[in-house]
Amino acid sequence: MIRNRNKLYFFLFTACIFGYVWLYLNFSNSNINSGITACYFKNLTSLPCPSCGSTRSAVSILNGNFIDAFLINPLGFIVVTIMFIIPIWILLDLILKKDSFFNFYKTSEKKLQKPIIYIPLLVLILANWIWNIKKLL
Amino acid sequence: MDAQKVDMFMMTNAKFFESHQVYNIRNILLEIDESKWIYISSIQFKDPTNMLIVSILAGAWGIDRFLIGDTGIGIGKLLTCGGFGIWAIVDLFLIMGATREKNLETFMMHARL
């Protein structure tokens, strides 16, 4: 679907803005656990999905509680890093009129399709999911 | 390529492509060399209907996007519970078109070999 540089940048930029709005809404809400559950898998089955809790984890990171964030959901670190890096990288690319991020996206997509890379990641995600279910997030 | 072979290919595989692409695909097939028939006829295309089923069942984790090869979007969906559930629903309508686009890419890759 996304083989066009500007389309990809626009898509990721809007996604990041939505993410920031969502994080701000959760960050300004002092009692995190009373927040709305957006995950429809959790609403349907009452079991957490692999990435449930990443909002709470991201809020903990922003508050400086790194250990809490790791115990809630380690995926929060990945989400925060991606959300921090992507807008800066895209803006730099747009200003300097390069497509370094687009090339990076394409090469990493190809690398991730190799079994030797995606199988360990899949195992990690499944382990995280089992941990999530045990913690009853 | 032989018109009979091309028509046979089109009859069995037209459902894997967008309707507006079918005419161009037929023209490309008529132009290319006969020796590529063995490659072209052995391509496995992804069925849009299967992807729709996957999207309904496991779209919230981006499995549909991983299967058609959109790994980047797949990771995005996986990390955000299917884009807070919204993107997963939007994808129910987009996934069949996206699968057909991917099929065209695979076809073009083999036709140019």
gemmi code that builds the backbone of each chain (N, CA, C; Angstrom):
import gemmi

chains = {
    "A": [
        ("MET", (0.830, -1.186, 0.000), (0.000, 0.000, 0.000), (0.874, 1.249, 0.000)),
        ("ILE", (1.890, 1.249, 0.870), (2.706, 2.457, 0.960), (4.006, 2.239, 0.208)),
        ("ARG", (4.033, 2.664, -1.058), (5.259, 2.605, -1.831), (5.686, 4.022, -2.221)),
        ("ASN", (4.996, 5.004, -1.632), (5.234, 6.400, -1.998), (5.721, 7.133, -0.754)),
        ("ARG", (6.810, 7.880, -0.890), (7.456, 8.501, 0.253), (6.500, 9.441, 0.995)),
        ("ASN", (5.859, 10.352, 0.252), (5.030, 11.350, 0.918), (3.834, 10.726, 1.609)),
        ("LYS", (3.259, 9.665, 0.977), (2.127, 8.980, 1.594), (2.541, 8.394, 2.935)),
        ("LEU", (3.721, 7.735, 2.958), (4.208, 7.112, 4.195), (4.427, 8.166, 5.268)),
        ("TYR", (5.062, 9.295, 4.889), (5.350, 10.344, 5.870), (4.059, 10.921, 6.427)),
        ("PHE", (3.082, 11.154, 5.528), (1.811, 11.722, 5.979), (1.123, 10.765, 6.941)),
        ("PHE", (1.113, 9.474, 6.569), (0.455, 8.458, 7.397), (1.096, 8.387, 8.777)),
        ("LEU", (2.440, 8.318, 8.815), (3.127, 8.184, 10.097), (2.958, 9.449, 10.933)),
        ("PHE", (2.957, 10.608, 10.262), (2.834, 11.870, 10.993), (1.469, 11.968, 11.673)),
        ("THR", (0.395, 11.639, 10.924), (-0.936, 11.688, 11.532), (-1.040, 10.659, 12.653)),
        ("ALA", (-0.449, 9.465, 12.426), (-0.495, 8.438, 13.472), (0.189, 8.937, 14.735)),
        ("CYS", (1.340, 9.630, 14.570), (2.059, 10.152, 15.730), (1.251, 11.224, 16.436)),
        ("ILE", (0.550, 12.082, 15.663), (-0.256, 13.135, 16.293), (-1.365, 12.498, 17.128)),
        ("PHE", (-2.033, 11.470, 16.554), (-3.053, 10.763, 17.322), (-2.450, 10.191, 18.603)),
        ("GLY", (-1.261, 9.609, 18.470), (-0.585, 9.033, 19.630), (-0.306, 10.068, 20.693)),
        ("TYR", (0.170, 11.268, 20.249), (0.474, 12.317, 21.225), (-0.781, 12.789, 21.938)),
        ("VAL", (-1.893, 12.954, 21.156), (-3.158, 13.385, 21.770), (-3.597, 12.352, 22.807)),
        ("TRP", (-3.510, 11.087, 22.418), (-3.908, 9.994, 23.318), (-3.057, 10.002, 24.589)),
        ("LEU", (-1.725, 10.162, 24.409), (-0.816, 10.181, 25.565), (-1.123, 11.373, 26.461)),
        ("TYR", (-1.396, 12.549, 25.836), (-1.670, 13.754, 26.624), (-2.921, 13.549, 27.464)),
        ("LEU", (-3.969, 12.956, 26.827), (-5.218, 12.729, 27.557), (-4.966, 11.825, 28.756)),
        ("ASN", (-4.116, 10.788, 28.567), (-3.851, 9.864, 29.666), (-2.902, 10.453, 30.692)),
        ("PHE", (-1.991, 11.331, 30.214), (-0.984, 11.906, 31.096), (-1.624, 12.925, 32.038)),
        ("SER", (-2.580, 13.696, 31.481), (-3.205, 14.734, 32.311), (-4.205, 14.129, 33.290)),
        ("ASN", (-4.614, 12.884, 33.019), (-5.533, 12.203, 33.925), (-4.720, 11.571, 35.061)),
        ("SER", (-4.901, 12.066, 36.288), (-4.002, 11.659, 37.367), (-4.168, 10.173, 37.712)),
        ("ASN", (-5.409, 9.676, 37.694), (-5.620, 8.267, 38.023), (-5.613, 7.447, 36.733)),
        ("ILE", (-4.468, 6.800, 36.448), (-4.295, 6.150, 35.152), (-5.258, 4.975, 34.988)),
        ("ASN", (-5.485, 4.253, 36.063), (-6.254, 3.019, 35.929), (-7.727, 3.251, 35.616)),
        ("SER", (-8.182, 4.519, 35.747), (-9.581, 4.774, 35.442), (-9.788, 5.133, 33.977)),
        ("GLY", (-8.692, 5.106, 33.191), (-8.795, 5.503, 31.788), (-9.673, 4.570, 30.973)),
        ("ILE", (-10.015, 5.019, 29.758), (-10.862, 4.213, 28.883), (-10.003, 3.116, 28.260)),
        ("THR", (-10.585, 1.929, 28.059), (-9.865, 0.861, 27.372), (-10.190, 0.937, 25.890)),
        ("ALA", (-9.155, 1.185, 25.082), (-9.383, 1.336, 23.643), (-9.330, -0.006, 22.927)),
        ("CYS", (-8.648, -0.985, 23.546), (-8.385, -2.260, 22.871), (-9.671, -3.057, 22.754)),
        ("TYR", (-10.091, -3.363, 21.521), (-11.371, -4.051, 21.414), (-11.263, -5.536, 21.695)),
        ("PHE", (-10.049, -6.107, 21.589), (-9.876, -7.510, 21.988), (-10.114, -7.657, 23.488)),
        ("LYS", (-9.603, -6.682, 24.255), (-9.772, -6.736, 25.712), (-11.227, -6.507, 26.083)),
        ("ASN", (-11.893, -5.587, 25.357), (-13.295, -5.341, 25.651), (-14.151, -6.561, 25.350)),
        ("LEU", (-13.756, -7.328, 24.310), (-14.549, -8.488, 23.918), (-14.326, -9.651, 24.866)),
        ("THR", (-13.028, -9.933, 25.162), (-12.731, -11.184, 25.861), (-12.275, -10.986, 27.298)),
        ("SER", (-12.043, -9.735, 27.703), (-11.510, -9.375, 29.018), (-10.108, -9.918, 29.267)),
        ("LEU", (-9.482, -10.501, 28.210), (-8.064, -10.878, 28.299), (-7.238, -9.755, 27.674)),
        ("PRO", (-6.071, -9.430, 28.234), (-5.246, -8.397, 27.601), (-4.598, -8.901, 26.317)),
        ("CYS", (-4.354, -7.997, 25.375), (-3.659, -8.363, 24.142), (-2.160, -8.108, 24.332)),
        ("PRO", (-1.289, -8.515, 23.386), (0.155, -8.370, 23.610), (0.599, -6.949, 23.951)),
        ("SER", (-0.091, -5.950, 23.424), (0.378, -4.584, 23.653), (-0.488, -3.821, 24.647)),
        ("CYS", (-1.395, -4.515, 25.348), (-2.192, -3.825, 26.363), (-1.268, -3.326, 27.467)),
        ("GLY", (-1.518, -2.121, 27.925), (-0.690, -1.568, 28.988), (0.426, -0.697, 28.472)),
        ("SER", (0.563, -0.573, 27.135), (1.679, 0.258, 26.663), (1.413, 1.741, 26.917)),
        ("THR", (0.141, 2.150, 26.987), (-0.142, 3.543, 27.361), (0.312, 3.810, 28.790)),
        ("ARG", (-0.081, 2.905, 29.696), (0.329, 3.076, 31.100), (1.850, 3.057, 31.227)),
        ("SER", (2.475, 2.165, 30.434), (3.931, 2.079, 30.454), (4.551, 3.377, 29.968)),
        ("ALA", (3.992, 3.936, 28.858), (4.539, 5.185, 28.312), (4.373, 6.325, 29.301)),
        ("VAL", (3.224, 6.368, 29.979), (3.000, 7.427, 30.973), (4.006, 7.289, 32.111)),
        ("SER", (4.288, 6.039, 32.532), (5.284, 5.826, 33.589), (6.660, 6.298, 33.151)),
        ("ILE", (7.002, 6.039, 31.866), (8.304, 6.485, 31.367), (8.384, 8.003, 31.429)),
        ("LEU", (7.296, 8.672, 30.997), (7.295, 10.144, 31.008), (7.392, 10.676, 32.432)),
        ("ASN", (6.895, 9.885, 33.405), (7.012, 10.297, 34.803), (8.366, 9.938, 35.395)),
        ("GLY", (9.175, 9.165, 34.654), (10.497, 8.799, 35.119), (10.560, 7.476, 35.858)),
        ("ASN", (9.439, 6.751, 35.923), (9.463, 5.455, 36.621), (9.778, 4.340, 35.632)),
        ("PHE", (11.079, 4.163, 35.320), (11.434, 3.224, 34.265), (11.168, 1.784, 34.683)),
        ("ILE", (11.386, 1.462, 35.958), (11.194, 0.074, 36.403), (9.706, -0.280, 36.351)),
        ("ASP", (8.865, 0.662, 36.813), (7.423, 0.434, 36.733), (6.998, 0.202, 35.294)),
        ("ALA", (7.549, 1.053, 34.409), (7.189, 0.956, 32.986), (7.541, -0.415, 32.446)),
        ("PHE", (8.741, -0.931, 32.828), (9.151, -2.246, 32.336), (8.238, -3.330, 32.892)),
        ("LEU", (7.827, -3.180, 34.154), (6.982, -4.211, 34.758), (5.571, -4.180, 34.178)),
        ("ILE", (5.091, -3.008, 33.751), (3.747, -2.950, 33.162), (3.774, -3.577, 31.771)),
        ("ASN", (4.595, -3.029, 30.881), (4.723, -3.624, 29.549), (5.990, -3.092, 28.879)),
        ("PRO", (6.956, -3.986, 28.610), (8.224, -3.532, 28.011), (8.036, -2.877, 26.642)),
        ("LEU", (6.895, -3.183, 25.968), (6.673, -2.600, 24.645), (6.531, -1.079, 24.716)),
        ("GLY", (6.210, -0.558, 25.901), (6.094, 0.893, 26.065), (7.371, 1.618, 25.671)),
        ("PHE", (8.543, 1.018, 25.984), (9.820, 1.647, 25.624), (9.929, 1.788, 24.109)),
        ("ILE", (9.523, 0.709, 23.378), (9.608, 0.758, 21.914), (8.678, 1.843, 21.382)),
        ("VAL", (7.450, 1.882, 21.938), (6.473, 2.871, 21.456), (6.988, 4.289, 21.673)),
        ("VAL", (7.527, 4.547, 22.881), (8.012, 5.900, 23.175), (9.175, 6.264, 22.258)),
        ("THR", (10.108, 5.316, 22.052), (11.252, 5.622, 21.167), (10.768, 5.935, 19.758)),
        ("ILE", (9.842, 5.085, 19.242), (9.354, 5.307, 17.879), (8.661, 6.664, 17.780)),
        ("MET", (7.812, 6.959, 18.774), (7.061, 8.221, 18.715), (7.967, 9.425, 18.862)),
        ("PHE", (9.112, 9.244, 19.530), (10.041, 10.355, 19.701), (10.877, 10.557, 18.433)),
        ("ILE", (11.306, 9.451, 17.825), (12.248, 9.565, 16.703), (11.533, 9.919, 15.394)),
        ("ILE", (10.398, 9.270, 15.124), (9.785, 9.392, 13.795), (9.478, 10.836, 13.383)),
        ("PRO", (8.800, 11.666, 14.217), (8.509, 13.028, 13.752), (9.771, 13.834, 13.457)),
        ("ILE", (10.827, 13.660, 14.287), (12.059, 14.422, 14.065), (12.712, 14.003, 12.750)),
        ("TRP", (12.792, 12.658, 12.557), (13.432, 12.133, 11.347), (12.677, 12.602, 10.098)),
        ("ILE", (11.321, 12.529, 10.166), (10.511, 12.924, 9.008), (10.702, 14.409, 8.719)),
        ("LEU", (10.681, 15.235, 9.767), (10.854, 16.682, 9.560), (12.225, 16.982, 8.958)),
        ("LEU", (13.263, 16.302, 9.468), (14.604, 16.510, 8.915), (14.643, 16.148, 7.427)),
        ("ASP", (13.991, 15.010, 7.105), (13.953, 14.571, 5.714), (13.243, 15.588, 4.827)),
        ("LEU", (12.118, 16.135, 5.363), (11.344, 17.088, 4.563), (12.121, 18.384, 4.367)),
        ("ILE", (12.859, 18.802, 5.425), (13.609, 20.057, 5.310), (14.790, 19.887, 4.367)),
        ("LEU", (15.525, 18.769, 4.548), (16.728, 18.562, 3.730), (16.418, 17.950, 2.361)),
        ("LYS", (15.112, 17.658, 2.108), (14.665, 17.049, 0.845), (15.419, 15.753, 0.533)),
        ("LYS", (15.519, 14.899, 1.542), (16.126, 13.576, 1.349), (15.034, 12.529, 1.550)),
        ("ASP", (15.349, 11.252, 1.293), (14.396, 10.214, 1.691), (15.104, 9.108, 2.473)),
        ("SER", (15.906, 9.518, 3.464), (16.655, 8.534, 4.242), (15.715, 7.666, 5.080)),
        ("PHE", (14.640, 8.277, 5.650), (13.743, 7.478, 6.477), (12.972, 6.475, 5.630)),
        ("PHE", (12.552, 6.901, 4.435), (11.817, 6.000, 3.537), (12.678, 4.796, 3.173)),
        ("ASN", (13.966, 5.038, 2.874), (14.866, 3.934, 2.547), (15.066, 3.017, 3.741)),
        ("PHE", (15.201, 3.635, 4.932), (15.358, 2.839, 6.156), (14.141, 1.954, 6.377)),
        ("TYR", (12.944, 2.538, 6.147), (11.689, 1.795, 6.317), (11.651, 0.591, 5.385)),
        ("LYS", (12.048, 0.824, 4.121), (11.974, -0.271, 3.145), (12.973, -1.378, 3.478)),
        ("THR", (14.218, -0.997, 3.836), (15.217, -2.040, 4.121), (14.848, -2.803, 5.387)),
        ("SER", (14.322, -2.084, 6.415), (13.997, -2.816, 7.643), (12.799, -3.731, 7.416)),
        ("GLU", (11.872, -3.320, 6.533), (10.749, -4.208, 6.197), (11.270, -5.500, 5.573)),
        ("LYS", (12.251, -5.366, 4.671), (12.792, -6.562, 4.010), (13.528, -7.443, 5.006)),
        ("LYS", (14.285, -6.803, 5.929), (15.038, -7.595, 6.910), (14.087, -8.353, 7.825)),
        ("LEU", (12.968, -7.680, 8.210), (12.041, -8.311, 9.143), (11.310, -9.490, 8.519)),
        ("GLN", (11.362, -9.631, 7.199), (10.679, -10.757, 6.579), (11.540, -12.011, 6.549)),
        ("LYS", (12.769, -11.928, 7.078), (13.611, -13.121, 7.145), (13.270, -13.907, 8.410)),
        ("PRO", (13.086, -15.239, 8.270), (12.690, -16.053, 9.428), (13.651, -15.933, 10.605)),
        ("ILE", (14.955, -15.781, 10.318), (15.928, -15.751, 11.416), (15.732, -14.514, 12.285)),
        ("ILE", (15.104, -13.477, 11.757), (14.853, -12.275, 12.548), (13.448, -12.282, 13.123)),
        ("TYR", (12.445, -12.695, 12.313), (11.086, -12.532, 12.833), (10.681, -13.607, 13.823)),
        ("ILE", (11.298, -14.797, 13.770), (10.879, -15.844, 14.713), (11.245, -15.493, 16.157)),
        ("PRO", (12.501, -15.021, 16.447), (12.781, -14.596, 17.825), (11.872, -13.473, 18.308)),
        ("LEU", (11.575, -12.504, 17.402), (10.707, -11.403, 17.792), (9.304, -11.910, 18.119)),
        ("LEU", (8.839, -12.878, 17.295), (7.513, -13.444, 17.521), (7.460, -14.150, 18.876)),
        ("VAL", (8.535, -14.884, 19.193), (8.582, -15.588, 20.483), (8.543, -14.578, 21.628)),
        ("LEU", (9.280, -13.470, 21.458), (9.289, -12.429, 22.501), (7.895, -11.849, 22.696)),
        ("ILE", (7.206, -11.567, 21.574), (5.856, -10.983, 21.662), (4.914, -11.962, 22.358)),
        ("LEU", (5.028, -13.265, 22.006), (4.157, -14.268, 22.632), (4.450, -14.373, 24.123)),
        ("ALA", (5.762, -14.332, 24.479), (6.134, -14.400, 25.897), (5.548, -13.204, 26.637)),
        ("ASN", (5.622, -12.026, 25.990), (5.076, -10.820, 26.600), (3.571, -10.939, 26.794)),
        ("TRP", (2.919, -11.588, 25.806), (1.474, -11.761, 25.891), (1.113, -12.656, 27.081)),
        ("ILE", (1.876, -13.764, 27.212), (1.603, -14.677, 28.330), (1.806, -13.945, 29.652)),
        ("TRP", (2.870, -13.140, 29.709), (3.152, -12.367, 30.913), (2.000, -11.396, 31.202)),
        ("ASN", (1.492, -10.753, 30.130), (0.373, -9.816, 30.273), (-0.847, -10.509, 30.866)),
        ("ILE", (-1.126, -11.728, 30.358), (-2.316, -12.440, 30.834), (-2.126, -12.821, 32.303)),
        ("LYS", (-0.874, -13.220, 32.660), (-0.602, -13.588, 34.057), (-0.755, -12.397, 34.983)),
        ("LYS", (-0.308, -11.201, 34.478), (-0.376, -9.995, 35.319), (-1.791, -9.455, 35.423)),
        ("LEU", (-2.679, -9.922, 34.503), (-4.048, -9.406, 34.429), (-4.072, -7.885, 34.301)),
        ("LEU", (-3.442, -7.395, 33.246), (-3.362, -5.947, 33.023), (-4.745, -5.341, 32.848)),
    ],
    "B": [
        ("MET", (3.378, -13.209, -25.893), (2.977, -14.563, -25.499), (1.707, -14.953, -26.231)),
        ("ASP", (1.520, -16.238, -26.351), (0.361, -16.797, -27.032), (-0.949, -16.293, -26.389)),
        ("ALA", (-1.879, -15.797, -27.221), (-3.117, -15.202, -26.701), (-3.941, -16.214, -25.908)),
        ("GLN", (-3.856, -17.465, -26.303), (-4.640, -18.498, -25.608), (-4.152, -18.676, -24.164)),
        ("LYS", (-2.811, -18.703, -24.013), (-2.232, -18.842, -22.675), (-2.586, -17.635, -21.821)),
        ("VAL", (-2.487, -16.449, -22.429), (-2.788, -15.223, -21.697), (-4.223, -15.250, -21.197)),
        ("ASP", (-5.142, -15.674, -22.080), (-6.539, -15.707, -21.661), (-6.768, -16.736, -20.563)),
        ("MET", (-6.041, -17.837, -20.614), (-6.165, -18.833, -19.553), (-5.693, -18.247, -18.213)),
        ("PHE", (-4.551, -17.544, -18.281), (-4.032, -16.892, -17.065), (-5.041, -15.895, -16.525)),
        ("MET", (-5.597, -15.082, -17.428), (-6.531, -14.053, -16.983), (-7.773, -14.673, -16.362)),
        ("MET", (-8.243, -15.777, -16.934), (-9.463, -16.394, -16.411), (-9.257, -16.909, -14.987)),
        ("THR", (-8.088, -17.529, -14.746), (-7.880, -18.093, -13.409), (-7.465, -17.035, -12.400)),
        ("ASN", (-6.797, -15.947, -12.837), (-6.196, -15.030, -11.872), (-6.812, -13.640, -11.819)),
        ("ALA", (-7.836, -13.370, -12.648), (-8.378, -12.004, -12.688), (-8.899, -11.563, -11.330)),
        ("LYS", (-9.383, -12.502, -10.516), (-9.969, -12.123, -9.223), (-8.920, -11.618, -8.228)),
        ("PHE", (-7.627, -11.860, -8.513), (-6.588, -11.409, -7.590), (-6.156, -9.976, -7.839)),
        ("PHE", (-6.704, -9.340, -8.904), (-6.268, -7.976, -9.239), (-7.458, -7.027, -9.233)),
        ("GLU", (-7.137, -5.719, -9.116), (-8.173, -4.701, -9.243), (-8.695, -4.725, -10.673)),
        ("SER", (-9.985, -4.427, -10.834), (-10.575, -4.560, -12.170), (-9.926, -3.616, -13.178)),
        ("HIS", (-9.489, -2.425, -12.707), (-8.909, -1.485, -13.663), (-7.496, -1.875, -14.074)),
        ("GLN", (-6.890, -2.849, -13.356), (-5.534, -3.267, -13.714), (-5.546, -4.426, -14.712)),
        ("VAL", (-6.679, -5.127, -14.796), (-6.717, -6.378, -15.548), (-6.345, -6.153, -17.010)),
        ("TYR", (-6.861, -5.060, -17.599), (-6.588, -4.798, -19.020), (-5.084, -4.603, -19.248)),
        ("ASN", (-4.439, -3.828, -18.368), (-3.001, -3.588, -18.512), (-2.197, -4.867, -18.341)),
        ("ILE", (-2.617, -5.692, -17.383), (-1.902, -6.951, -17.145), (-1.970, -7.825, -18.395)),
        ("ARG", (-3.135, -7.848, -19.033), (-3.305, -8.650, -20.245), (-2.354, -8.151, -21.340)),
        ("ASN", (-2.267, -6.824, -21.472), (-1.371, -6.264, -22.500), (0.084, -6.603, -22.206)),
        ("ILE", (0.476, -6.499, -20.928), (1.857, -6.836, -20.571), (2.158, -8.283, -20.911)),
        ("LEU", (1.208, -9.171, -20.588), (1.416, -10.596, -20.844), (1.551, -10.871, -22.332)),
        ("LEU", (0.756, -10.169, -23.149), (0.839, -10.385, -24.599), (2.194, -9.953, -25.143)),
        ("GLU", (2.803, -8.933, -24.488), (4.065, -8.414, -24.993), (5.265, -9.274, -24.611)),
        ("ILE", (5.259, -9.838, -23.391), (6.487, -10.476, -22.907), (6.770, -11.797, -23.614)),
        ("ASP", (8.002, -12.276, -23.371), (8.516, -13.422, -24.098), (7.870, -14.723, -23.633)),
        ("GLU", (7.760, -15.662, -24.556), (7.140, -16.966, -24.291), (7.852, -17.728, -23.167)),
        ("SER", (9.203, -17.519, -23.051), (9.981, -18.300, -22.083), (9.615, -17.952, -20.636)),
        ("LYS", (8.931, -16.814, -20.413), (8.590, -16.442, -19.034), (7.300, -17.098, -18.546)),
        ("TRP", (6.635, -17.801, -19.446), (5.342, -18.407, -19.096), (5.450, -19.306, -17.868)),
        ("ILE", (6.578, -20.056, -17.793), (6.735, -21.009, -16.685), (6.792, -20.272, -15.338)),
        ("TYR", (7.463, -19.097, -15.318), (7.515, -18.317, -14.072), (6.148, -17.717, -13.761)),
        ("ILE", (5.578, -17.102, -14.811), (4.323, -16.369, -14.611), (3.223, -17.310, -14.136)),
        ("SER", (3.174, -18.519, -14.753), (2.058, -19.410, -14.404), (2.239, -20.044, -13.040)),
        ("SER", (3.465, -19.950, -12.475), (3.669, -20.597, -11.170), (3.605, -19.617, -10.003)),
        ("ILE", (3.266, -18.351, -10.255), (3.204, -17.399, -9.128), (2.002, -17.742, -8.249)),
        ("GLN", (2.231, -17.698, -6.937), (1.132, -17.894, -5.995), (0.639, -16.525, -5.556)),
        ("PHE", (-0.589, -16.179, -5.933), (-1.143, -14.899, -5.498), (-1.904, -15.078, -4.199)),
        ("LYS", (-2.015, -13.964, -3.447), (-2.748, -14.022, -2.174), (-4.221, -13.717, -2.427)),
        ("ASP", (-5.071, -14.521, -1.825), (-6.502, -14.368, -2.056), (-7.065, -13.244, -1.169)),
        ("PRO", (-7.662, -12.197, -1.773), (-8.193, -11.094, -0.965), (-9.233, -11.546, 0.059)),
        ("THR", (-10.034, -12.564, -0.288), (-11.070, -13.010, 0.648), (-10.450, -13.648, 1.889)),
        ("ASN", (-9.376, -14.442, 1.673), (-8.683, -15.029, 2.831), (-8.149, -13.946, 3.747)),
        ("MET", (-7.589, -12.880, 3.126), (-7.029, -11.801, 3.934), (-8.123, -11.092, 4.717)),
        ("LEU", (-9.320, -10.993, 4.117), (-10.437, -10.362, 4.836), (-10.796, -11.188, 6.070)),
        ("ILE", (-10.778, -12.529, 5.919), (-11.089, -13.394, 7.064), (-10.040, -13.204, 8.157)),
        ("VAL", (-8.752, -13.182, 7.746), (-7.678, -12.975, 8.725), (-7.845, -11.622, 9.404)),
        ("SER", (-8.243, -10.610, 8.603), (-8.393, -9.266, 9.150), (-9.510, -9.220, 10.191)),
        ("ILE", (-10.592, -9.974, 9.943), (-11.700, -9.979, 10.899), (-11.259, -10.664, 12.196)),
        ("LEU", (-10.523, -11.801, 12.044), (-10.182, -12.599, 13.226), (-8.992, -12.035, 13.994)),
        ("ALA", (-7.939, -11.621, 13.272), (-6.701, -11.234, 13.954), (-6.191, -9.883, 13.494)),
        ("GLY", (-7.096, -9.042, 12.977), (-6.672, -7.733, 12.477), (-6.135, -6.831, 13.570)),
        ("ALA", (-6.592, -7.035, 14.814), (-6.181, -6.155, 15.912), (-4.688, -6.271, 16.199)),
        ("TRP", (-4.064, -7.389, 15.797), (-2.615, -7.548, 16.015), (-1.817, -7.349, 14.741)),
        ("GLY", (-2.528, -6.936, 13.662), (-1.816, -6.658, 12.424), (-1.390, -7.882, 11.637)),
        ("ILE", (-1.945, -9.070, 11.968), (-1.524, -10.289, 11.284), (-1.812, -10.186, 9.785)),
        ("ASP", (-2.946, -9.549, 9.422), (-3.293, -9.408, 8.006), (-2.217, -8.640, 7.254)),
        ("ARG", (-1.718, -7.560, 7.886), (-0.685, -6.749, 7.233), (0.634, -7.507, 7.126)),
        ("PHE", (0.958, -8.299, 8.170), (2.190, -9.100, 8.090), (2.093, -10.091, 6.935)),
        ("LEU", (0.904, -10.701, 6.758), (0.758, -11.748, 5.750), (0.922, -11.204, 4.344)),
        ("ILE", (0.411, -9.988, 4.067), (0.569, -9.485, 2.700), (1.917, -8.800, 2.508)),
        ("GLY", (2.728, -8.708, 3.572), (4.084, -8.185, 3.410), (4.245, -6.735, 3.807)),
        ("ASP", (3.201, -6.111, 4.378), (3.308, -4.739, 4.872), (3.799, -4.766, 6.317)),
        ("THR", (5.063, -5.191, 6.510), (5.547, -5.418, 7.871), (5.511, -4.153, 8.720)),
        ("GLY", (5.831, -3.014, 8.102), (5.867, -1.758, 8.864), (4.531, -1.435, 9.496)),
        ("ILE", (3.469, -1.463, 8.682), (2.133, -1.174, 9.208), (1.729, -2.256, 10.200)),
        ("GLY", (2.140, -3.509, 9.914), (1.816, -4.608, 10.819), (2.344, -4.349, 12.219)),
        ("ILE", (3.605, -3.895, 12.302), (4.185, -3.608, 13.614), (3.428, -2.466, 14.279)),
        ("GLY", (3.093, -1.459, 13.477), (2.320, -0.332, 14.021), (1.010, -0.786, 14.627)),
        ("LYS", (0.344, -1.723, 13.917), (-0.944, -2.202, 14.429), (-0.750, -3.066, 15.674)),
        ("LEU", (0.336, -3.872, 15.664), (0.588, -4.765, 16.796), (0.874, -3.974, 18.065)),
        ("LEU", (1.661, -2.892, 17.926), (2.083, -2.140, 19.113), (0.976, -1.260, 19.674)),
        ("THR", (-0.070, -0.999, 18.882), (-1.102, -0.080, 19.370), (-2.463, -0.741, 19.484)),
        ("CYS", (-2.501, -2.076, 19.664), (-3.774, -2.811, 19.722), (-4.615, -2.510, 18.487)),
        ("GLY", (-4.049, -2.611, 17.299), (-4.796, -2.333, 16.068), (-5.153, -0.879, 15.945)),
        ("GLY", (-4.189, 0.003, 16.190), (-4.442, 1.434, 16.090), (-5.605, 1.866, 16.956)),
        ("PHE", (-5.567, 1.492, 18.241), (-6.648, 1.754, 19.208), (-7.983, 1.211, 18.719)),
        ("GLY", (-7.932, 0.125, 17.965), (-9.169, -0.500, 17.503), (-9.780, 0.182, 16.299)),
        ("ILE", (-9.367, 1.422, 16.026), (-9.960, 2.165, 14.904), (-9.354, 1.683, 13.592)),
        ("TRP", (-8.004, 1.620, 13.563), (-7.327, 1.221, 12.331), (-7.701, -0.211, 11.951)),
        ("ALA", (-7.929, -1.062, 12.959), (-8.321, -2.444, 12.675), (-9.650, -2.475, 11.932)),
        ("ILE", (-10.568, -1.564, 12.308), (-11.876, -1.535, 11.637), (-11.735, -0.924, 10.245)),
        ("VAL", (-10.917, 0.148, 10.129), (-10.688, 0.760, 8.810), (-10.082, -0.273, 7.868)),
        ("ASP", (-9.183, -1.098, 8.402), (-8.485, -2.083, 7.578), (-9.414, -3.170, 7.040)),
        ("LEU", (-10.546, -3.399, 7.701), (-11.499, -4.372, 7.163), (-11.915, -3.964, 5.760)),
        ("PHE", (-11.955, -2.650, 5.510), (-12.383, -2.168, 4.196), (-11.201, -1.983, 3.247)),
        ("LEU", (-9.994, -1.799, 3.795), (-8.842, -1.526, 2.946), (-8.083, -2.788, 2.549)),
        ("ILE", (-8.221, -3.875, 3.347), (-7.286, -4.989, 3.203), (-7.423, -5.693, 1.857)),
        ("MET", (-8.663, -5.786, 1.311), (-8.812, -6.483, 0.026), (-8.117, -5.712, -1.089)),
        ("GLY", (-8.274, -4.383, -1.088), (-7.588, -3.567, -2.086), (-6.080, -3.651, -1.934)),
        ("ALA", (-5.617, -3.632, -0.671), (-4.175, -3.692, -0.419), (-3.600, -5.014, -0.897)),
        ("THR", (-4.358, -6.120, -0.687), (-3.895, -7.428, -1.151), (-3.763, -7.434, -2.667)),
        ("ARG", (-4.758, -6.841, -3.353), (-4.704, -6.817, -4.832), (-3.522, -5.989, -5.309)),
        ("GLU", (-3.226, -4.878, -4.601), (-2.059, -4.067, -4.977), (-0.775, -4.881, -4.840)),
        ("LYS", (-0.697, -5.653, -3.723), (0.496, -6.479, -3.492), (0.624, -7.531, -4.575)),
        ("ASN", (-0.522, -8.115, -5.001), (-0.484, -9.118, -6.065), (0.051, -8.514, -7.347)),
        ("LEU", (-0.355, -7.268, -7.632), (0.150, -6.607, -8.838), (1.657, -6.437, -8.739)),
        ("GLU", (2.144, -6.069, -7.517), (3.594, -5.915, -7.339), (4.324, -7.221, -7.616)),
        ("THR", (3.805, -8.334, -7.064), (4.448, -9.640, -7.299), (4.447, -9.968, -8.774)),
        ("PHE", (3.309, -9.710, -9.427), (3.209, -10.004, -10.856), (4.240, -9.194, -11.640)),
        ("MET", (4.339, -7.897, -11.332), (5.264, -7.023, -12.053), (6.709, -7.487, -11.853)),
        ("MET", (7.006, -7.925, -10.591), (8.358, -8.384, -10.301), (8.719, -9.585, -11.184)),
        ("HIS", (7.778, -10.533, -11.327), (8.051, -11.721, -12.123), (8.062, -11.406, -13.615)),
        ("ALA", (7.207, -10.480, -14.038), (7.126, -10.169, -15.471), (8.385, -9.466, -15.946)),
        ("ARG", (9.058, -8.752, -15.036), (10.250, -7.998, -15.442), (11.528, -8.822, -15.363)),
        ("LEU", (11.475, -9.988, -14.724), (12.683, -10.798, -14.511), (13.439, -11.059, -15.805)),
    ],
}
model = gemmi.Model(1)
for chain_id, residues in chains.items():
    chain = gemmi.Chain(chain_id)
    for i, (resn, *xyz) in enumerate(residues, 1):
        res = gemmi.Residue()
        res.name, res.seqid = resn, gemmi.SeqId(i, " ")
        for name, pos in zip(("N", "CA", "C"), xyz):
            atom = gemmi.Atom()
            atom.name, atom.element = name, gemmi.Element(name[0])
            atom.pos, atom.b_iso = gemmi.Position(*pos), 0.0
            res.add_atom(atom)
        chain.add_residue(res)
    model.add_chain(chain)
structure = gemmi.Structure()
structure.add_model(model)
structure.setup_entities()
